[in-house]
Amino acid sequence: MNKKILILLLMLIPLISGCWDAKEAERMLYIHGIGVDYKDGKYEIYTQIISFANIAKSEQPANHETIQAEVGHASGKTDHEAFYNLYKSLDEELYWGHLEYIVFSEDLLKSGEMNSYINSFMRFYNTRYQTWVYSTKESLEDILLVSPILNKAISLSKLSDPLNSFRQDSTIEPLKVRELILNLDEPGYEANIPSVSISKNWETEKDKHPITDINGVSIVSQKEFKGNISGDKVKGLGWMNENTKRAELTIMLEDSESGGKRYITANGKVANLKVEPIVKKNSVSFDVNVKLKVELRGFQGSINEKEVRKEVEKEVEKEINDTYTAGLNINSDVFRLSEYLYRKDVGAWKKFQKDGKVELKENSIRNINVDVVSVYAGRKNFNETIRR
C-alpha cells in the first residue's frame, strides 16, 4: 500500500513543480510608458509606473483620488546603466510586458542616439514591436504625469491608446516601433514621429487639467534629426494617407454679394490615393491623385454641391503643397516619394537616388489632382437650418 502511495506522490510532483517560480502580480511594478532624453553625454530615462489595483471592468478607477501613476528618473552612460540605476530605487521587480509607449526628447533625436536606443530596446525579450513612439520638446516628466480627462484609467490615455482619437482626427497617424524601424530601413530612410505637447485648454471644478496634444511630426533619418513640421503646415500629411478616416477643413470664401467673408467646415475621408512616378531620361517627377469623400459640417449663407467640391479640392491641393514645401525646407522627403519610385521601378530609383532617396525640388510633384467623389450634407440639404 505504501509503495502505491509513494508512486502516486512521485507522479504528482512534476505537476506542482511548475508553480514554484511563479511571480505574484501584487509583488511586481508595471512599466507603462518611458521617456528617453540625452544630455551631457548621458541617457536620462523617465519611467511611468502604473497601478492596476483600481482599474475594474469599466476601465474607470473606483476611487477618483487614487494615484494611478508615478514617474521615476535615473541616468547613466548607456540606457541599460540608467535602467539599472533605476532598479536600485524600486521596492519590487519591474515588469516590462505592459509597456505601451516611448517618448523621445528632441535632444535625444538631435544627438543621433535614437538608433542606439532602439537597437538595445529590441534586444530585451519582454519589449514589443507594437509599442507606440512619440517625440516632444517639453519636459518628459510632465508628459508622463498627464492623466486622461475625467480621471479615466491611465491605460486608456491618448499616448497608450492613440487609435481611438485617430478615428476622430486622422491628420497625424500614430507610429509603432515596428513601423519606425521599417521606415528607417527602407527608401527614403526617414520616419515621421508624432510630436506631443501639453495643452491646458481643459479645466476641472478645482483647477486646470493639462492633457497631451499631438501637434505635429518630428522627422528623423538614419543619420540625423531633420526637423519638425507642425500646425497648419502638417495638414497635408492626412491627405497623403489612405488610412485617413476623418480630417477637418475650414475654408474661407469670398462673398461676391456683400464683399465680406464666410466659411465652410467639412470633414474629409481619403477614399483612394495614388502616387505615380513619371520617369524621363534625366529626371523623375510625381503625379498625386487623391479621391475624397466629404461630409459638410457647417456653412454660412447658401451653398451648392458644386461649390463645395471646388473649394475643398482647391484647399486640399494647397495643404498638400504646403506640407511638401515645409519638408523641402528641412531637406525631408515628407511624403516618402522615393519609396513610391522604389516600389514601381527599382532601376530608375538606383539611377536617381543619392544616399537612399531621390533628390526633390519644388516642381518634383508635377500634378496634384484632388477629386471629391461624394459630398454628404448631413440631415439637411445645402440650405441653412435657420433662414435669415
Secondary structure, DSSP 8 states (H G I E B T S, - for coil): -HHHHHHHHHHHHHHHHTTTT---GGGEEEEEEEEEEEETTEEEEEEEEE--TTB-TTSSBSSTTS--EEEEEEEESSHHHHHHHHHTT-SSEEE-TT--EEEEEHHHHHHT-HHHHHHHHTTSTT--TT-EEEEESS-HHHHHH---GGG--GGGSTTTSTHHHHTT--SS--EEHHHHHHHHHSTT-EEEEEEEEEEEEEE-SSSEEEEEEEEEEEEEESS-EEEEEEGGGGTHHHHT-TT---EEEEEEEE-TTTS-EEEEEEEEEEEEEEEEEEE-SS-EEEEEEEEEEEEEEEESS---HHHHHHHHHHHHHHHHHHHHHHHHHTT--TT-HHHHHHHH-HHHHHHHEETTEE---TTSEEEEEEEEEEEE-TTS-SS-SS--
